[in-house]
Structures are given as structure tokens and as C-alpha cells.
Amino acid sequence: MEWKKYIQNFDWMLLGAVGVLTLFGLVAIASATHVNLGESPTFVVKQGAFFIVGIILMLFAANLDYEYFSQFHIPIYCVNLVLLLAVLFIGTGAKGAVRWIAIGPLTIQPSEFAKIMMIFCMAQIIKMNYNKVDRLPFLAFLFVYVMVPIILIQKQPALSASLVLIAIFCVQLFVAGLSYTFIRNVFILVVPIIAFILWDVARENPLIMDKIFEPHQFNRVLSFVDPKRDASLYYQTEKSISAIGSGQITGQGLFNGTLNQLSYLPEPHNDFIFSVIGEEFGFIGCIFVLGVLLFIVFRCIVIAISSRNLFSQLVAAGIAGMFAFQTFVNAGVALGILPNTGMSLPFVSYGGSSMWTNMVAIGLILNIRKKETKSLFEGGLL
């Protein structure tokens, strides 16, 4: 009887959406890595293996007593810092960045795991200090609490992961009921800062931004602000836009994307996989992928709204914010409306650490759904 109730409470639509998106991602990765031209299917096989392991992790997270483990938020936070510090001392690098730790044949990226650990830890901290959420001392403490891992991540450097943590931080504070006065004041402060950053980067002789950003990060922002300054810096974005535009409504067909098949697209199996989808599946394919991701985010939001307690709400909202932000940035970069930050597309881009983080997040959402949501008679939305 318990199993029957468990199965009934399981969010099969959410799980189905994740499965469909992952399978679509495997097809896109196969095309991006030119399996059709006789290249090794290693990336496809590995991604499939990552997904299978991810299902195990998801089921574990879906049956975990997360409220019990919330009391260990301090050890979890410390483990997160230790992993990020380990990257700086024993990490392995690629393309000028040191973001991975090699464990035998396996390579993990702690900055990915930091996302889910910080969602969990920040939710507990906010829950414990709910009555202080509008007080400046607590907000200052929480800011420092979040900035410590962000600084360590920036040392790698991994700007995309840092931005995700900031987005999660903002979403969870909003859900906790942060005063609109604070939100207004932050906008008043942040908008001029962003304007100054863009203005300074565009200068022939920048005042400070070339000293704050890593060289490759500075060049990415520069290529966004002033693409004509150096055509080589805008090459990735230019090819991505061309590929998506050439797909038009229905796309050129699987394995028929000209720019993709001729290897003109940068990182097509990861950061720019949306470009492969746009070229080969067209506008319809892009809308399909974005629609499925929107459905996943929507389910997370609904589950957060229907949750019985603040901690569960904050975890679900943080996960929704993580998926939404990553989707927006990945698609935005591919379309040229945002600077290139190297953000993966959830469940679609290649990557073990990213897949496992996302699957654990889905597991927690499923857990909250079956354990914490209100019934229809209690005013729930599910």
C-alpha cells in the first residue's frame, strides 16, 4: 500500500520531461561530435553513463530525509569549501582554467556541486533566521557566506558558476520575503555598476576592469560590448548566430548542419549545443528544448509554492532559479544577446558533474513533491 501511494505521489511528468530532454541532448551531442562521420562515440557513451549514474543519485535524493540532513548544513558548507580549495592545489586544467579534480579515470568539477550544496545550506541559514531577513547585519552575513565560495570559484576561474550562485542567492532571498525597499536599493546600486563595467571595458585604456577580470573574461565582455574591436574575439558568437539563423524554421536536418559538420562551431557539445540544435532542428527544435526546460522550471515553482514549510520552499525555489538562469544564459550566449560565459544547458550539454548536479536537484524536487506538498483541500496547487 505504501508503494502504491509512493508511486502515485511521484511526479512522473517532471521525470518524463528530464528523460526526453536528456535523450534529445544525446542526439545533439552525437551530431556535435560528428559520430555520423565516423568519429568516436565516446562523448555520447559517457553522457549516457552519466545519466544512468544520475538516475541513481536522483533516486537517492528523492528518498533522502532532507530535513534531517539540513541540521548538518555547516559540515556540508565546509565540504564545499574544501572541494573548492582542493581545485586550487591539486586541480587539473584545460584552456587556461583549473576547475577539475581527477579521481582515477574520473574528473569532477566541484563548482558544479557547489550549486546544489549552496542551495541546501542557504535555505537552512535563511530558515533559521527568517525573522531577520530584512535586517542589514544578517544580510551582510549572508552576503559574506555566499561570497566565500564565489571567490574560490573565481580563482579557478569559473565565472558562470559564480553567476549561478548569485542568481540562487537572489531567488532564495526574494522567496524568503526580502523587503521591496532592499530590492529597489540593490537595483539602484547594481544598474550603474553594470553600466560602468560595460563603459570601462569598451574604453581604449580601461580604468580598472582589465585588472579585475581575467584576460579571457575581459575579452569575452569586450567582444560583446564592441564586436568590431577585434573580430577574432567575436568569432564564437558570430558562428553561433550564423548557425542558428541558417536553421530557420525546421532546421537543416539531423547531421546536416553545415557549420556544425564542418567544425566551425566552438564547443558544440557543451557551451554552444544550443547552436547545434538551432542549425539542425531550427526554430521548432529550439522552442521544443526551451519549452521542456520551462516546464521543468514551472514544476519546480509550483512545488515550491505548494510546499508546507519554508526550508522546502527555499530549496525548490533555488533549484528553479538555477535551471532558469542557466537556460537563459546558455541560450542568450548562443544568440549573442549576452557575453560568452561558458554556461551549460541543463540536461542537454555534455558533462558529468553538471548532469549529476541537475539530477540530484530533480531528486530533491521529487522528494519535496511527495513529502511536503499540500493537498487540494489544504489550498495546494498540485
Secondary structure, DSSP 8 states (H G I E B T S, - for coil): -HHHHHHHHS-HHHHHHHHHHHHHHHHHHHHHTTGGGT---HHHHHHHHHHHHHHHHHHHHHTS-HHHHGGGHHHHHHHHHHHHHHHHHH-EEETTEEEEEEETTEEE-HHHHHHHHHHHHHHHHHHHTGGGTT-HHHHHHHHHHHHHHHHHHHTTT-HHHHHHHHHHHHHHHHHTT--HHHHHHHHHHHHHHHHHHHHHHHSSS-SSHHHHS-HHHHHHHHHHH-TTT-GGGGHHHHHHHHHHHHHTTT-S-TT--HHHHTT-SSSTTTTTHHHHHHHHHHHHHHHHHHHHHHHHHHHHHHHHHHBSSHHHHHHHHHHHHHHHHHHHHHHHHHHTSS-------TTTS--HHHHHHHHHHHHHHHHHHHHHB--GGGT---
